[in-house]
Amino acid sequence: RGCTHSEDVLDPHGMPHSLELEGSDKVDKDKKLVKMGMQTALAIMIHNFPEGLATFVATLDDPVVGAGLAIAIAVHNVPEGLCVSVPIYYATHDRWEAFRWAFISGISEPIGAGLGWLVLYKTMDDNAYGIVFGLVAGMMVNICISELLPTSFKYDPKDLVVTKSFVTGMAIMAL
């Protein structure tokens, strides 16, 4: 346990952990992970507002379409929650802190549906939807490119799983 160099190992849950117990490198790495998790949570919160609104509006227009959209959004919310909780858990080793941030990012969807409807119900048209969804998509793509992918390559420098996981995730979303 008293290692002076950094070695990554897997814990019983399959999560990588550094054996380095001391040093500013681990503290800095943990702070960066928490920051990335919180930035992702914020981006997902912003991203979930229009999703909640879209689901609500679609359900009002056609309950079958709304139900299908709600199921699709629920499925894609699983990896979103993981993108928020895993870095925070890995850095803090606190499951409740990781859960709290994932919950906060996810609860914004129903809140977004209600608030969005109250604020925008008279002005929402196809152009407004296009603008909102375009802005949110740009924010999410930026976070993926500038934060999530570079961080994942730091933990998988030989690219054993990152690219395969990235492509698999895109294929699942495309289906």
N, C-alpha and C positions, 0 to 999 in steps of 0.2 A: 504493500500500500504506500510506502514511502518513496515512490518513484520520483526521480528528478527530471526525467524526460517524459514527453507525451507519447502515450500509446493509446490507440482507440481499440476498445473491445465492445462486445455486445452484452447487454445485461440479459437476465432471464426473459424479458419481454421483447428482445430483439432490437432494442434501442442502443445506438452507439454511445459509449461513455468514455471520457478520457480518464486515464489512471493518474494523471497529474493532479495532485491535490493542492499544490501551492503555485504561486507565480501570477504575475500580472497578465500573462498571455491567456490563461484560462478565464480570468475575470473579464478581460476585454472581450474574449470570444463569447462569453455568456451574456455580457451586456449587449453585444451586437445581435445575438440571437433573440433576446427579449425585445430589442428595438424592432427587429425584422418582424417578429410575431405581432407586435402591437401595430406596426404600420400595415401589415396585412389585415389585421382586424379592422382597422379604420377604413382601408380600401374596400373590404368586403361589406362593412356597414354601409358605405356610400353605394356600393354596387347592389346591395339588397333592397334599398329603398325603391328604386324603379321596378325591381323584380316583384316586390310585394304589390306595388300599384298595378303592374301588368297582370298579375294573377287575379287580383280583385276585379279589374275591369273586364278581363276575359271571362271570368265566372259570371259576372252580371250579364254579359252579352250572350254567352252560351255556356251553361254549366258543364257540359261534356268537355269542351275545349279547356275551360278553367280547371277542371279536375285533372286532365292530362298534363296541363302546364304545371299545376301544383306538384304532381308526382315527379315530373322531370326536374323541377327546381329542387325538390326534396332530395333526389338522388345526387344532384351535383353539389348540394350543400354539405355532403359528407366529406369530400376532399377539401372543400373550403374550410370546414372546421378543423381538419387535420393540418392544413397550412397555417392556421392560427395557433393551434394548441401544441403541436409537436415542438416547434422551436422554443416556446415558452417552457414547456415541461422539461425539455433537454437542458435548458439553461438553469432553471430553478429547482428541478426535481420536485415540484409542487403540483400534484394532479389537480387540486382545486383551483389554483391560479390559472392553469392551462384551460380547465373547463370554464372558468369564469369568463375569460377573454373570448373563447369560442362561443359561449352563450350570448355574450354581449354583441358580438358581430352577427350572430344569427337572429337574435330577437328584433334586430332593426328591420327585418323583412315585414313582419306583421305591423310594426309601428309605421314603417314606410307606406304600407297600404292604406292605413287609416289617415295618417297625416297628409300623404300625397293626395288622397281623394278629397280631403277637406280643403286643401289649398288649390289644387289644380283641376277639380272636376269641371269647372266652367271653361277652362282654357285648353284642356288637353285635346290635341289633334295629332294627325300623323306626323307633322313637322316637329311638334314638341317631343313626341316619343322618339323620333329619329335623333334629335339633338341630345336628349338625356341619355339614351342608350349608347350613342356614339361616344359621348364624353366618358361615361362609366367604363365602356370597353377599352378606351384608350388608357385610362388610369390602371385598369387591371393588367393590360398587356405590359405597360411600363413597369409595374411592380414585378411581374414575372421575369421580364428581361433583365432588369437592373438589380433585383434583390433575390428572388427565389432561385433562379438557375445558377447564378454565380455562387450562392451559398451552398447549394446542393453539390456543385463540383468541388468545393472545398472539402466536403466530407466524403466525396467519392472521386479523388484525384485521378484514378485510373479509369474512370468512367465505366465501371462495371455494371451499374444499374441506372444511372441518371437518364441517359439518352433513351434507353429502352422504356423506362417508366414514362418519360415525357411523351414519346410517340404512342405508347399504349394509352395514356390519358387522353391524347388528342383523338385516337381512334374510338375510344369509348364515348367521348363527347360527340363525335361525328355520327355515331350510331343513334 
